[in-house]
């Protein structure tokens, strides 16, 4: 399962980061994304989950976390 890192400014002005799995992103973002996509009159394609993930990554300037074997 792929994971994505986002960086944002915390309440104290310090940089914060969070790593989310694709499942976490879809659990949170997909229902909203799907509703907006369907309401726009588009036919929802078979790859809607991947499109949602692609949109989320772009919107949040997320970077894929890669685990390297040592």
Secondary structure, DSSP 8 states (H G I E B T S, - for coil): --EEEEEEE-TTS-EEEEEEEHHHHIIIIIHHHHHHHHHTT----TTHHHHHHHHHHHHHT-EEE-----
